[in-house]
Amino acid sequence: MAAEYTTIATHLPGVFAADRESFEQVEGFLALVDDLNRAYLERLAELPLWYSPAGAAWPPGLPTDAGGDALLTRISELYDELADWYGFVFPGTWRGAQGLTRKREFLEKAARLWRRRGTPRGFLDWFCLWFGLSEPSQRPLLVEHFKYATAGERAGTPHTDTDGRQRPLPWLRATLFVPVSAAFPDAAARTEASLVVERYAPAHVLMRLCWVPDGFVLERRQGPGAEDPETEEEFRERVRRLLCGLVDLTEHKDGLRLGSCIDEGAATDRLDVGRLPTDVTEA
């Protein structure tokens, strides 16, 4: 862009060049403005480099001897500015060098994510990006209840709970099964996951989050090598029973804890509610 720049003097009417000495003097004054214009054009040419998440240009306005911490801070501020174009504020947990990587990944994928907002695939991609779930085994499973609804539910007749309350219709419900992994090491991380589901799930869908052990699979048992194969309707009924009776599929050792376990031997019902955690996965 700067290489193609045409000096201001060449755009002056021909009468200015009638007197060569006068024209050289005018040309010399305008050359100062030309230098400023070339500098601006060079800055504009660098925009894709330092406004791009993959850019490697030195941030503008930052001294070359500013140091590593100042560089990371300036890049983080730049990413914050870019995210603001989408009306998005980065989570407070995206800090340090790892946080910059997560921010850069968001900016690279933001356009695609925003196009798919409100769709199952878009929500899953957003959830995985938020918590850095890159392995297929870490990816959650989103079950939309309407796909396994009974004939009555599909006809618009809601089921009623034992206490007489009507359940939301199946096309308004979904369950997100999230495998336990290092991405959710403590109660704070799992609480954050619940908040992400609450905030970014489609507004018309009542979505719940359930923690499951690593390797959890919800597929129809079929094929020559399958044990206890099932028909399509049997599989749908099994999923319905799971969704209707689901409490949790997470072993006690992976569950949330309020503090260190001080009991030795058998578990003690300290809350006197008649239900105790076990080390056996509930089905």
Buried (B, 14 or more C-beta within 10 A) or exposed (E): EEEEEEBBBEEBEEEEBEEEEEBEEBBEEBEEEBEEBBEEBEEEEBEEEBBBBEBEEBBEEBEEEBEEEEBBBBBBEBBEEBBEEEEBEBBEEBEEEEBBEBBBBBBBBBEEBEEBEEEBEBBBBBBBBBBBBEEEEBBBBBBBBEEBBEEEBEEEEEBEEEEEEEBEBBBBBBBBBBBBBEBBEEEEEBEBBEEBBEEBBBEEBBBBBBBBEEEBEBEBBEEEEEEEEBEEEEBBBBBBEBBEEBEBBBBBEBEEEEEEEEEEEEEEEEEEEEEEBEEEBEE
